[in-house]
Amino acid sequence: MPGTSPDLRQLRTHQHAKVKAWLARRPRYHPHFTPTYASWLNQVERWFGLITHQAIRRDSFESVSNLKRKITQYAEQYYAHARPFRWTATADSILEKPTRLSKVINGT
C-alpha cells in the first residue's frame, strides 16, 4: 500500500515469526551472527567470493542469461567435486589478526 512502511522486524530474516518457530522446534540449533564488515566469516559471502574469483572475474557477458549460465556451470562443477568445509582457524588466531595488522600498519 502506498504510504505505508513494512514492519522492519520482518525484513530481518532471523526475526521472522516462521524462522523463530522453526528454531524453537530445534533447540540444538543456534544462530550465530557475524559482525558487520566481516564477510570473510560468512560462508555465503565466501561462496559468492569463490564464484567471483574463479568463474566470472575478468570476463564479459553479453546478457544476463550468459552470466547465469556461467554461474550454473561453475556451481555444477564445484558440487561434483565438493568436500565439506572444515574451519581450521581458532578464535584466538582470528582475534589476533587485527592486532597483528594494526602493529604493521602503525609501525609499532
ZABADO-773638 format. One record per atom (N, C-alpha, C): residue number from 1; residue in three letters; x, y, z. Coordinates in Angstrom, 1 decimal. Atoms other than C-alpha are relative to their C-alpha. Layout:
# ZABADO-773638
i:aa:xx:yy:zz
NUM:Ala:X:Y:Z
...
***
This chain:
# ZABADO-773638
i:aa:xx:yy:zz
1:Met:0.8:-1.2:0.0
1:Met:0.0:0.0:0.0
1:Met:0.9:1.2:0.0
2:Pro:-0.8:-1.2:0.0
2:Pro:1.4:3.4:-0.8
2:Pro:-0.1:0.7:1.3
3:Gly:0.0:-0.8:-1.2
3:Gly:2.4:5.5:2.1
3:Gly:0.2:-0.8:1.3
4:Thr:-0.2:0.8:-1.2
4:Thr:2.9:2.5:4.5
4:Thr:1.4:-0.6:-0.1
5:Ser:-1.3:0.6:0.0
5:Ser:6.2:1.1:5.5
5:Ser:-0.1:-1.4:0.6
6:Pro:0.1:1.4:-0.5
6:Pro:6.9:-2.6:6.2
6:Pro:0.5:0.0:1.5
7:Asp:-0.5:0.2:-1.3
7:Asp:7.5:-3.8:9.7
7:Asp:1.4:-0.4:-0.1
8:Leu:-1.4:0.2:0.3
8:Leu:11.3:-3.6:9.8
8:Leu:0.4:-1.3:0.6
9:Arg:-0.3:1.3:-0.6
9:Arg:11.4:-6.7:12.1
9:Arg:-0.2:-1.1:-1.0
10:Gln:0.3:1.0:1.0
10:Gln:10.0:-8.7:9.2
10:Gln:1.1:0.0:-1.1
11:Leu:-1.1:-0.1:1.0
11:Leu:12.9:-7.6:7.0
11:Leu:1.3:-0.7:0.5
12:Arg:-1.1:0.7:-0.6
12:Arg:15.4:-9.3:9.3
12:Arg:-0.4:-1.5:0.1
13:Thr:0.4:1.4:0.1
13:Thr:15.2:-13.0:8.5
13:Thr:0.0:-0.7:1.3
14:His:-0.1:0.7:-1.3
14:His:16.2:-14.2:12.0
14:His:-1.1:0.5:0.9
15:Gln:1.1:-0.5:-0.9
15:Gln:13.3:-12.1:13.5
15:Gln:-1.4:-0.4:-0.5
16:His:1.3:0.4:0.6
16:His:10.6:-13.5:11.2
16:His:-0.7:-1.1:0.9
17:Ala:0.7:1.0:-0.9
17:Ala:7.9:-15.5:13.1
17:Ala:0.2:-1.4:-0.5
18:Lys:-0.1:1.4:0.5
18:Lys:8.3:-18.6:10.8
18:Lys:1.4:-0.5:0.4
19:Val:-1.4:0.4:-0.4
19:Val:12.1:-18.6:11.5
19:Val:0.1:-0.3:1.5
20:Lys:0.0:0.2:-1.5
20:Lys:11.6:-18.2:15.2
20:Lys:-0.7:-1.3:0.4
21:Ala:0.7:1.3:-0.3
21:Ala:9.1:-21.1:15.2
21:Ala:0.8:-1.2:-0.4
22:Trp:-0.8:1.1:0.4
22:Trp:11.4:-23.3:13.2
22:Trp:1.2:-0.2:1.0
23:Leu:-1.1:0.1:-1.0
23:Leu:14.3:-22.6:15.6
23:Leu:-0.5:-0.5:1.3
24:Ala:0.6:0.5:-1.3
24:Ala:12.0:-23.2:18.6
24:Ala:-0.2:-1.5:0.0
25:Arg:0.2:1.5:0.1
25:Arg:11.3:-26.7:17.3
25:Arg:1.4:-0.8:0.0
26:Arg:-1.4:0.6:0.1
26:Arg:15.1:-27.3:17.1
26:Arg:0.9:0.6:1.0
27:Pro:-0.8:-0.7:-1.1
27:Pro:16.7:-26.4:20.4
27:Pro:1.5:-0.1:-0.2
28:Arg:-1.4:0.2:0.2
28:Arg:20.1:-27.7:19.2
28:Arg:0.6:1.0:-0.9
29:Tyr:-0.5:-1.0:1.0
29:Tyr:20.3:-25.0:16.5
29:Tyr:0.1:1.4:0.7
30:His:-0.2:-1.4:-0.6
30:His:21.7:-21.6:17.5
30:His:0.5:0.9:-1.1
31:Pro:-0.6:-0.9:1.0
31:Pro:22.1:-18.7:15.1
31:Pro:1.2:0.7:0.6
32:His:-1.2:-0.7:-0.3
32:His:25.5:-17.1:15.1
32:His:0.1:1.2:-1.0
33:Phe:0.0:-1.1:0.9
33:Phe:25.7:-13.6:13.7
33:Phe:1.4:0.6:-0.2
34:Thr:-1.3:-0.5:0.3
34:Thr:28.8:-12.3:12.0
34:Thr:0.0:1.5:0.2
35:Pro:-0.1:-1.4:-0.1
35:Pro:30.0:-8.8:12.7
35:Pro:-0.2:0.7:-1.4
36:Thr:0.0:-0.8:1.2
36:Thr:29.3:-6.1:10.1
36:Thr:1.4:0.1:-0.5
37:Tyr:-1.3:-0.1:0.7
37:Tyr:32.1:-5.9:7.6
37:Tyr:1.0:-1.2:0.3
38:Ala:-0.8:1.2:-0.2
38:Ala:33.3:-9.4:8.4
38:Ala:-0.5:-1.1:-0.9
39:Ser:0.6:0.9:1.0
39:Ser:32.1:-11.1:5.2
39:Ser:0.9:-1.3:-0.1
40:Trp:-0.8:1.1:0.1
40:Trp:35.1:-13.4:5.3
40:Trp:-0.4:-1.1:1.0
41:Leu:0.5:1.0:-1.0
41:Leu:33.4:-15.2:8.3
41:Leu:-1.3:-0.6:-0.5
42:Asn:1.3:0.4:0.5
42:Asn:30.2:-15.6:6.4
42:Asn:0.1:-0.9:-1.1
43:Gln:-0.2:1.0:1.0
43:Gln:30.1:-18.8:4.4
43:Gln:-0.7:0.3:-1.3
44:Val:0.7:-0.4:1.3
44:Val:27.5:-17.5:1.9
44:Val:0.8:1.1:-0.7
45:Glu:-0.8:-1.0:0.7
45:Glu:29.7:-14.5:1.2
45:Glu:1.3:-0.6:-0.6
46:Arg:-1.2:0.7:0.5
46:Arg:32.7:-16.8:0.8
46:Arg:-0.4:-0.7:-1.3
47:Trp:0.4:0.7:1.2
47:Trp:30.7:-18.8:-1.8
47:Trp:-0.1:1.0:-1.1
48:Phe:0.1:-1.0:1.1
48:Phe:29.9:-15.7:-3.8
48:Phe:1.4:0.5:-0.3
49:Gly:-1.4:-0.4:0.3
49:Gly:33.6:-14.7:-3.5
49:Gly:0.7:-1.1:-0.9
50:Leu:-0.6:1.1:0.9
50:Leu:34.6:-18.1:-5.0
50:Leu:-0.5:0.1:-1.4
51:Ile:0.6:-0.2:1.4
51:Ile:32.2:-17.6:-7.9
51:Ile:0.6:1.2:-0.7
52:Thr:-0.6:-1.2:0.6
52:Thr:33.6:-14.1:-8.5
52:Thr:1.4:-0.3:-0.4
53:His:-1.4:0.1:0.3
53:His:37.2:-15.0:-8.3
53:His:0.3:-1.2:-1.0
54:Gln:-0.3:1.2:0.8
54:Gln:37.1:-18.4:-10.0
54:Gln:-0.9:-0.1:-1.3
55:Ala:0.8:0.2:1.2
55:Ala:34.3:-18.0:-12.6
55:Ala:-0.3:1.2:-0.8
56:Ile:0.5:-1.2:0.7
56:Ile:33.2:-14.5:-13.5
56:Ile:0.9:1.2:-0.1
57:Arg:-0.9:-1.1:0.1
57:Arg:36.0:-12.1:-12.8
57:Arg:0.8:0.1:-1.3
58:Arg:-0.7:-0.2:1.2
58:Arg:37.7:-10.6:-15.8
58:Arg:-0.6:-0.6:-1.3
59:Asp:0.8:0.5:1.1
59:Asp:35.0:-11.9:-18.1
59:Asp:-1.1:1.0:-0.3
60:Ser:1.1:-0.9:0.4
60:Ser:32.3:-10.1:-20.0
60:Ser:-1.1:-0.9:-0.5
61:Phe:1.2:0.8:0.4
61:Phe:28.8:-11.3:-20.7
61:Phe:-0.9:0.9:-0.8
62:Glu:0.9:-0.8:0.9
62:Glu:26.5:-10.2:-23.5
62:Glu:-1.4:0.1:0.6
63:Ser:1.4:0.0:-0.5
63:Ser:23.4:-11.0:-21.5
63:Ser:0.0:-0.6:1.4
64:Val:0.1:0.6:-1.4
64:Val:22.2:-11.9:-18.0
64:Val:-0.1:-1.5:-0.1
65:Ser:0.1:1.5:0.1
65:Ser:21.4:-15.4:-19.3
65:Ser:1.3:-0.6:-0.2
66:Asn:-1.3:0.6:0.1
66:Asn:25.0:-15.9:-20.3
66:Asn:0.7:0.0:1.4
67:Leu:-0.6:0.0:-1.4
67:Leu:26.1:-14.8:-16.8
67:Leu:-0.6:-1.1:0.8
68:Lys:0.6:1.1:-0.8
68:Lys:23.6:-17.2:-15.2
68:Lys:0.5:-1.3:-0.4
69:Arg:-0.5:1.3:0.6
69:Arg:24.8:-20.0:-17.5
69:Arg:1.4:-0.3:0.6
70:Lys:-1.3:0.2:-0.5
70:Lys:28.4:-19.4:-16.4
70:Lys:0.0:-0.3:1.5
71:Ile:0.1:0.3:-1.4
71:Ile:27.5:-19.4:-12.7
71:Ile:-0.5:-1.4:0.2
72:Thr:0.6:1.3:-0.1
72:Thr:25.4:-22.5:-13.1
72:Thr:1.1:-1.1:-0.3
73:Gln:-1.1:0.9:0.4
73:Gln:28.3:-24.3:-14.9
73:Gln:1.0:-0.1:1.1
74:Tyr:-1.0:0.0:-1.1
74:Tyr:30.7:-23.3:-12.1
74:Tyr:-0.6:-0.8:1.2
75:Ala:0.6:0.7:-1.1
75:Ala:28.3:-24.5:-9.4
75:Ala:-0.1:-1.5:-0.2
76:Glu:0.1:1.4:0.3
76:Glu:27.7:-27.8:-11.1
76:Glu:1.4:-0.7:0.1
77:Gln:-1.4:0.6:0.0
77:Gln:31.5:-28.4:-11.5
77:Gln:0.4:0.0:1.5
78:Tyr:-0.5:-0.1:-1.4
78:Tyr:32.1:-27.3:-7.9
78:Tyr:-0.7:-1.1:0.8
79:Tyr:0.7:1.0:-0.8
79:Tyr:29.4:-29.6:-6.4
79:Tyr:0.4:-1.4:-0.4
80:Ala:-0.4:1.3:0.4
80:Ala:30.6:-32.5:-8.5
80:Ala:1.2:-0.5:0.8
81:His:-1.3:0.4:-0.7
81:His:33.9:-32.4:-6.6
81:His:0.0:0.6:1.4
82:Ala:0.1:-0.7:-1.3
82:Ala:32.7:-30.7:-3.3
82:Ala:0.4:-0.9:1.1
83:Arg:-0.4:0.7:-1.3
83:Arg:34.1:-31.7:0.1
83:Arg:-0.6:1.0:1.1
84:Pro:0.4:-0.8:-1.1
84:Pro:32.8:-30.5:3.4
84:Pro:1.0:1.1:0.4
85:Phe:-0.9:-1.0:-0.4
85:Phe:34.3:-27.2:4.5
85:Phe:0.4:-0.3:1.5
86:Arg:-0.5:0.2:-1.3
86:Arg:36.4:-27.6:7.6
86:Arg:0.7:1.2:0.5
87:Trp:-0.6:-1.2:-0.6
87:Trp:37.1:-24.5:9.7
87:Trp:1.2:-0.4:0.8
88:Thr:-1.2:0.4:-0.8
88:Thr:40.6:-24.7:11.0
88:Thr:0.6:1.1:0.9
89:Ala:-0.5:-1.1:-0.8
89:Ala:41.2:-21.3:12.5
89:Ala:-0.6:0.0:1.4
90:Thr:0.5:-0.1:-1.4
90:Thr:40.9:-20.9:16.2
90:Thr:-0.5:1.4:0.3
91:Ala:0.5:-1.3:-0.3
91:Ala:39.0:-18.0:17.8
91:Ala:1.2:0.9:0.4
92:Asp:-1.1:-0.8:-0.4
92:Asp:42.3:-16.8:19.3
92:Asp:0.8:0.5:-1.3
93:Ser:-0.7:-0.5:1.2
93:Ser:44.0:-16.7:15.8
93:Ser:-0.8:1.0:-0.8
94:Ile:0.8:-1.0:0.7
94:Ile:41.1:-14.8:14.3
94:Ile:0.1:1.3:0.7
95:Leu:0.0:-1.3:-0.7
95:Leu:41.1:-12.2:17.1
95:Leu:1.4:0.6:0.1
96:Glu:-1.4:-0.5:0.0
96:Glu:44.9:-11.9:17.0
96:Glu:0.3:0.8:-1.3
97:Lys:-0.3:-0.6:1.3
97:Lys:44.9:-10.9:13.3
97:Lys:-0.1:1.5:0.0
98:Pro:0.1:-1.4:0.1
98:Pro:43.6:-7.4:13.6
98:Pro:1.1:0.7:0.9
99:Thr:-1.1:-0.6:-0.9
99:Thr:46.1:-6.7:16.5
99:Thr:1.3:0.0:-0.8
100:Arg:-1.3:0.1:0.7
100:Arg:49.0:-8.0:14.4
100:Arg:0.0:1.0:-1.2
101:Leu:0.0:-0.9:1.1
101:Leu:47.9:-6.0:11.3
101:Leu:0.1:1.5:0.4
102:Ser:-0.1:-1.3:-0.5
102:Ser:47.4:-2.9:13.4
102:Ser:1.5:0.4:0.3
103:Lys:-1.4:-0.3:-0.3
103:Lys:51.0:-3.1:14.6
103:Lys:0.8:0.2:-1.3
104:Val:-0.7:-0.1:1.2
104:Val:52.2:-3.5:11.0
104:Val:-0.3:1.4:-0.6
105:Ile:0.5:-1.2:0.7
105:Ile:50.1:-0.6:9.7
105:Ile:0.6:1.3:0.8
106:Asn:-0.5:-1.1:-0.8
106:Asn:51.1:1.7:12.6
106:Asn:1.5:0.1:0.3
107:Gly:-1.4:0.1:-0.1
107:Gly:54.7:0.6:12.6
107:Gly:0.5:-0.1:1.4
108:Thr:-0.4:0.2:-1.4
108:Thr:54.8:-0.3:16.3
108:Thr:0.3:-1.4:0.3
***
